[in-house]
Amino acid sequence: MKNRIEYVFTSGYTSQGYYSYLPALLSRIERVILLQGAPGSGRSTFIRSIGLNLAERGYRVQFWPSPLDASYIDGVYLQQLKTVVMSGDAAGSTKLDHHPGVIIHSIDLRDYYNSGELADAQVEIAGLTDQLESILDDVKSSLEVAQESQKQLAWNYERLLNPGKLQALSQQLIATILGEGEQATHYFARAITSDGMVDFFEEITRDCTRRFILQGPPGSGKSWVMRRIGEEALAQGHKVAFYHSGLDPNLLEMVVLQSLEIAVVDSDIVRVANRPGDRYINLAECWDDQDPINHAEVRETERLVSNRLYQAVQGLTRARQVEKKLSKLFTKAMRFEQVDARREELIMEILQM
């Protein structure tokens, strides 16, 4: 059953705030089943149970972990059925009803509340909700500073790049990878969560027979090379998955050419264990010998980036603690036996679609 299950981040807390690739994914989805409700209403358990049940029946499932806490599941994509079951919160600002051809069905777990249990907690719920929003605003501010510092760090090395050499290297890689001559999907390569950076790189590249690992500091052109390879692969009709930076969605950290079982990976970001078939490419070979680096300034900028990322993780940890307090209030009010019964009904409904 393991090979039928995949974990990817479709959303993340970034320097641009909460960012989701759901709109791009909707092009291959026919049905979205939205679970409405508050933290503690059992949505993650509901979604996970459906995914595992369908996987046991032979279906391929793709779980979408929460970027706040990766142990919680925001959604599950049932690929053969072109159906997604997801938390309403995970949609973010995505207007699902603006996508023609997508059938939306909502299940409101608030129907299974014992309203009397919540009556005395409304003031506390409102206070915790405001506190959660304030913490996430602070996280966004920390990540904005981290991104600006990362750009400054990259500038130190971008000055050394020889565009002609980088173009030649990318063309050589394209010829090597695509010499044998579908649709693109976009995810986050990793997410900044309350547990720090979380990724599924090893799982995602498990079936790749070759991995090209690009070496070099920020600003050495790794994201540009990966984008060129991915776009060329798409033009040749290959199926490609683009994995973006959790800090800056405009940058790539990995590209997987799924139909060729090949991955192109940023070694500075992606920590993967060496294995046969790996090939390392040093992009420092595309530098010109000019403008020596101010190493003291680079180290100070790296320290600032690390500090701001640490502050963001600490903020998400506080946000998760607030969310847990909210969860306890709603969990006490839930009639979970009715939720379980509704979940079993939904599984049968999905199988009949």
PLY file of the C-alpha trace (Angstrom):
ply
format ascii 1.0
element vertex 353
property float x
property float y
property float z
element edge 351
property int vertex1
property int vertex2
end_header
0.00 0.00 0.00
3.00 2.31 0.58
3.53 2.99 -3.13
-0.08 4.11 -3.45
0.41 6.93 -0.93
2.24 10.21 -1.53
2.74 13.25 0.72
3.26 16.76 -0.74
2.80 20.32 0.51
0.32 22.22 -1.64
0.39 25.29 0.62
2.77 27.04 2.96
3.41 30.07 5.14
5.79 32.16 3.04
7.12 35.70 2.80
3.95 36.38 0.75
1.71 35.07 3.54
-0.34 31.87 3.20
0.31 30.65 -0.33
-1.46 27.78 -2.09
-1.01 25.94 -5.39
-4.59 24.67 -5.23
-5.80 26.87 -8.14
-3.31 25.23 -10.53
-4.20 21.74 -9.27
-7.91 22.25 -9.94
-7.39 21.78 -13.68
-7.22 18.00 -13.15
-9.87 17.76 -10.44
-13.57 17.17 -11.09
-14.95 17.11 -7.53
-14.02 18.92 -4.33
-15.57 17.80 -1.06
-15.08 20.58 1.48
-15.10 19.83 5.19
-16.21 22.91 7.10
-15.57 23.24 10.80
-13.24 24.56 13.46
-9.95 23.15 14.80
-10.75 20.08 16.86
-13.79 19.08 14.81
-12.01 16.00 13.46
-11.35 17.12 9.89
-7.78 15.79 9.73
-8.82 12.36 11.07
-11.79 12.34 8.69
-9.56 13.07 5.67
-6.79 10.65 6.67
-9.28 7.81 7.24
-10.82 8.30 3.79
-7.40 8.31 2.13
-6.20 5.16 3.91
-9.48 3.38 3.19
-9.23 4.16 -0.53
-5.52 3.21 -0.62
-6.38 -0.19 0.85
-8.88 -0.61 -2.01
-6.08 -0.06 -4.55
-6.48 3.65 -5.29
-3.54 6.08 -5.46
-3.89 8.84 -2.87
-1.96 12.05 -2.36
-2.09 13.49 1.16
-1.67 17.25 1.65
-0.17 17.89 5.14
-0.87 21.12 6.99
1.98 23.65 6.74
1.33 24.62 10.36
1.68 21.07 11.68
2.69 18.37 9.19
1.16 15.64 11.36
-2.26 17.05 10.42
-3.77 16.48 6.99
-5.44 19.37 5.13
-6.58 17.33 2.13
-6.39 14.11 0.16
-6.37 13.86 -3.63
-7.92 10.63 -4.97
-6.18 10.63 -8.32
-8.10 7.98 -10.30
-11.39 9.44 -9.09
-10.29 13.05 -9.79
-11.70 13.92 -6.37
-10.31 15.95 -3.46
-11.53 15.83 0.13
-10.14 18.84 1.98
-10.53 21.21 4.87
-12.38 24.39 3.96
-9.61 26.42 5.62
-6.99 24.93 3.28
-8.66 26.58 0.29
-7.46 29.94 1.61
-8.48 32.71 -0.77
-9.08 30.30 -3.66
-12.56 30.83 -5.12
-13.49 27.22 -5.89
-16.77 28.19 -7.54
-14.81 30.23 -10.13
-13.45 27.04 -11.71
-15.95 25.72 -14.28
-16.29 21.97 -14.40
-15.41 21.49 -10.72
-18.30 20.12 -8.67
-18.20 21.36 -5.08
-19.90 19.51 -2.24
-19.70 20.76 1.35
-19.98 18.79 4.55
-20.35 21.02 7.59
-19.04 19.30 10.71
-20.58 22.12 12.71
-23.84 20.22 12.23
-22.42 17.71 14.71
-21.65 20.24 17.47
-23.38 20.20 20.79
-24.10 23.92 20.73
-24.69 24.03 24.47
-21.05 23.06 25.08
-19.85 26.07 23.09
-22.18 28.71 24.47
-19.99 29.57 27.46
-16.75 29.56 25.44
-17.55 32.18 22.79
-15.47 34.95 24.38
-12.46 32.63 24.78
-12.85 31.36 21.19
-12.90 34.93 19.83
-9.82 35.88 21.85
-7.84 32.82 20.73
-8.83 33.41 17.10
-7.59 37.01 17.24
-4.39 35.84 18.92
-3.80 33.26 16.18
-4.23 35.85 13.41
-1.81 38.24 15.15
0.87 35.55 15.51
0.60 34.56 11.83
0.97 38.23 10.84
4.22 38.32 12.84
5.38 35.13 11.10
4.79 36.75 7.72
6.85 39.78 8.80
9.77 37.56 9.88
9.69 35.70 6.57
9.60 38.95 4.60
12.84 40.06 6.29
14.35 36.59 5.73
13.49 36.76 2.03
15.03 40.22 1.59
18.18 39.04 3.36
18.25 35.91 1.17
18.05 38.14 -1.91
21.00 40.17 -0.62
22.90 36.94 -0.04
22.13 35.78 -3.58
23.27 39.12 -5.03
26.78 38.49 -3.73
27.06 35.45 -6.02
24.88 36.63 -8.93
27.59 39.22 -9.65
29.99 36.36 -10.40
27.72 34.56 -12.87
28.65 34.40 -16.53
25.25 34.19 -18.32
26.80 32.53 -21.35
28.38 29.77 -19.28
25.13 29.22 -17.35
23.14 29.03 -20.58
25.61 26.53 -22.04
25.48 24.39 -18.89
21.68 24.36 -18.89
21.58 23.35 -22.57
24.06 20.56 -21.86
21.89 19.30 -19.02
18.75 19.51 -21.15
20.44 17.45 -23.87
21.62 14.90 -21.29
18.27 14.59 -19.52
15.86 14.98 -22.45
17.88 13.49 -25.25
15.23 10.78 -25.71
12.64 13.14 -26.38
1.56 16.56 -20.15
0.80 18.59 -17.76
2.79 20.44 -15.07
1.99 20.36 -11.37
3.28 22.74 -8.72
3.93 22.03 -5.03
6.14 23.28 -2.24
9.41 21.37 -1.90
9.19 21.83 1.87
7.26 23.88 4.36
8.25 26.09 7.28
6.17 24.54 10.07
5.89 24.63 13.85
8.37 21.70 13.82
10.86 23.60 11.65
11.50 22.78 8.00
9.64 19.64 6.90
10.12 17.96 3.53
9.34 14.71 1.72
12.28 14.79 -0.70
13.37 11.18 -0.24
9.81 9.91 -0.64
9.16 12.08 -3.70
12.36 10.99 -5.48
12.08 7.34 -4.38
11.13 6.16 -7.88
13.69 8.36 -9.68
16.45 6.31 -11.31
18.63 9.42 -11.83
19.02 12.58 -9.76
20.98 15.61 -10.96
22.06 17.57 -7.87
22.95 21.23 -8.49
25.61 22.64 -6.17
26.19 26.30 -5.40
25.13 29.08 -2.98
22.00 31.26 -3.38
22.30 33.32 -6.55
24.31 30.75 -8.50
21.44 30.13 -10.94
20.13 26.79 -9.66
16.47 27.81 -9.75
16.89 29.23 -13.27
18.49 26.04 -14.56
15.75 23.88 -13.02
13.03 26.05 -14.54
14.67 25.83 -17.99
14.89 22.03 -17.78
11.29 21.71 -16.55
9.89 24.00 -19.22
11.81 22.21 -21.97
10.57 18.85 -20.68
7.00 20.14 -20.79
7.50 21.35 -24.34
8.58 17.83 -25.29
5.42 16.36 -23.77
6.83 14.98 -20.51
5.00 15.05 -17.19
6.76 17.46 -14.82
6.32 18.41 -11.14
7.80 21.75 -10.01
8.66 22.06 -6.30
8.94 25.65 -5.05
10.76 27.29 -2.17
8.80 27.51 1.07
10.28 30.97 1.67
9.91 32.42 -1.83
7.41 30.63 -4.15
9.07 32.31 -7.15
12.15 30.11 -6.68
12.43 26.39 -7.41
14.15 23.84 -5.17
13.43 20.69 -7.17
11.97 19.56 -10.49
10.85 15.97 -11.05
10.43 14.71 -14.61
7.98 12.01 -13.62
7.64 10.26 -16.96
11.45 9.95 -17.17
12.00 9.09 -13.48
14.53 11.93 -13.17
14.89 14.62 -10.48
16.89 17.86 -10.63
17.60 19.04 -7.09
19.12 22.05 -5.27
21.80 20.50 -3.03
22.00 23.60 -0.81
18.35 23.17 0.17
17.58 19.49 -0.32
19.34 17.09 2.00
19.17 13.71 0.30
21.22 10.59 1.00
23.66 9.65 -1.76
22.64 6.72 -3.93
23.62 5.17 -7.28
22.53 7.29 -10.24
23.19 10.64 -8.53
25.21 13.17 -10.51
26.53 16.39 -8.97
26.75 19.60 -11.05
28.81 22.50 -9.64
27.38 25.81 -10.88
30.43 27.67 -9.56
31.99 26.63 -12.88
29.76 29.31 -14.46
31.36 32.12 -12.42
33.82 34.68 -13.70
36.86 35.46 -11.56
35.90 38.98 -10.55
34.43 41.00 -7.70
35.71 38.94 -4.73
33.08 38.05 -2.17
32.92 39.93 1.14
32.79 36.80 3.30
32.16 38.71 6.54
29.11 40.37 4.98
27.90 37.02 3.61
28.19 35.36 7.03
26.28 38.22 8.66
23.50 37.98 6.04
23.32 34.19 6.50
23.03 34.74 10.26
20.15 37.20 9.72
18.32 34.75 7.43
18.72 31.93 9.98
17.57 34.19 12.81
14.42 35.31 10.97
13.59 31.75 9.94
13.99 30.69 13.57
11.65 33.48 14.66
9.12 32.34 12.04
9.27 28.75 13.33
8.85 29.99 16.91
5.84 32.02 15.77
4.27 28.99 14.09
4.91 27.00 17.27
2.98 29.62 19.26
0.24 29.59 16.60
-0.02 25.80 16.89
-0.32 26.08 20.68
-3.16 28.60 20.30
-4.84 26.35 17.73
-4.60 23.41 20.15
-6.42 25.46 22.78
-9.12 26.20 20.22
-9.25 22.53 19.28
-9.91 21.45 22.86
-12.90 23.77 23.10
-14.48 22.40 19.91
-13.49 18.76 20.52
-15.50 18.73 23.75
-18.56 19.83 21.78
-18.30 17.28 18.93
-20.57 14.25 18.51
-17.88 12.11 16.91
-19.98 8.97 16.54
-22.14 10.90 14.06
-19.04 12.25 12.29
-17.71 8.67 11.93
-21.01 7.53 10.46
-20.99 10.42 7.97
-17.44 9.53 6.92
-18.40 5.93 6.14
-21.34 7.20 4.09
-19.00 9.52 2.17
-16.60 6.67 1.31
-19.49 4.76 -0.26
-20.61 7.91 -2.11
-17.09 8.45 -3.50
-16.83 4.85 -4.68
-20.12 5.22 -6.53
-19.08 8.45 -8.30
0 1
1 2
2 3
3 4
4 5
5 6
6 7
7 8
8 9
9 10
10 11
11 12
12 13
13 14
14 15
15 16
16 17
17 18
18 19
19 20
20 21
21 22
22 23
23 24
24 25
25 26
26 27
27 28
28 29
29 30
30 31
31 32
32 33
33 34
34 35
35 36
36 37
37 38
38 39
39 40
40 41
41 42
42 43
43 44
44 45
45 46
46 47
47 48
48 49
49 50
50 51
51 52
52 53
53 54
54 55
55 56
56 57
57 58
58 59
59 60
60 61
61 62
62 63
63 64
64 65
65 66
66 67
67 68
68 69
69 70
70 71
71 72
72 73
73 74
74 75
75 76
76 77
77 78
78 79
79 80
80 81
81 82
82 83
83 84
84 85
85 86
86 87
87 88
88 89
89 90
90 91
91 92
92 93
93 94
94 95
95 96
96 97
97 98
98 99
99 100
100 101
101 102
102 103
103 104
104 105
105 106
106 107
107 108
108 109
109 110
110 111
111 112
112 113
113 114
114 115
115 116
116 117
117 118
118 119
119 120
120 121
121 122
122 123
123 124
124 125
125 126
126 127
127 128
128 129
129 130
130 131
131 132
132 133
133 134
134 135
135 136
136 137
137 138
138 139
139 140
140 141
141 142
142 143
143 144
144 145
145 146
146 147
147 148
148 149
149 150
150 151
151 152
152 153
153 154
154 155
155 156
156 157
157 158
158 159
159 160
160 161
161 162
162 163
163 164
164 165
165 166
166 167
167 168
168 169
169 170
170 171
171 172
172 173
173 174
174 175
175 176
176 177
177 178
178 179
179 180
181 182
182 183
183 184
184 185
185 186
186 187
187 188
188 189
189 190
190 191
191 192
192 193
193 194
194 195
195 196
196 197
197 198
198 199
199 200
200 201
201 202
202 203
203 204
204 205
205 206
206 207
207 208
208 209
209 210
210 211
211 212
212 213
213 214
214 215
215 216
216 217
217 218
218 219
219 220
220 221
221 222
222 223
223 224
224 225
225 226
226 227
227 228
228 229
229 230
230 231
231 232
232 233
233 234
234 235
235 236
236 237
237 238
238 239
239 240
240 241
241 242
242 243
243 244
244 245
245 246
246 247
247 248
248 249
249 250
250 251
251 252
252 253
253 254
254 255
255 256
256 257
257 258
258 259
259 260
260 261
261 262
262 263
263 264
264 265
265 266
266 267
267 268
268 269
269 270
270 271
271 272
272 273
273 274
274 275
275 276
276 277
277 278
278 279
279 280
280 281
281 282
282 283
283 284
284 285
285 286
286 287
287 288
288 289
289 290
290 291
291 292
292 293
293 294
294 295
295 296
296 297
297 298
298 299
299 300
300 301
301 302
302 303
303 304
304 305
305 306
306 307
307 308
308 309
309 310
310 311
311 312
312 313
313 314
314 315
315 316
316 317
317 318
318 319
319 320
320 321
321 322
322 323
323 324
324 325
325 326
326 327
327 328
328 329
329 330
330 331
331 332
332 333
333 334
334 335
335 336
336 337
337 338
338 339
339 340
340 341
341 342
342 343
343 344
344 345
345 346
346 347
347 348
348 349
349 350
350 351
351 352
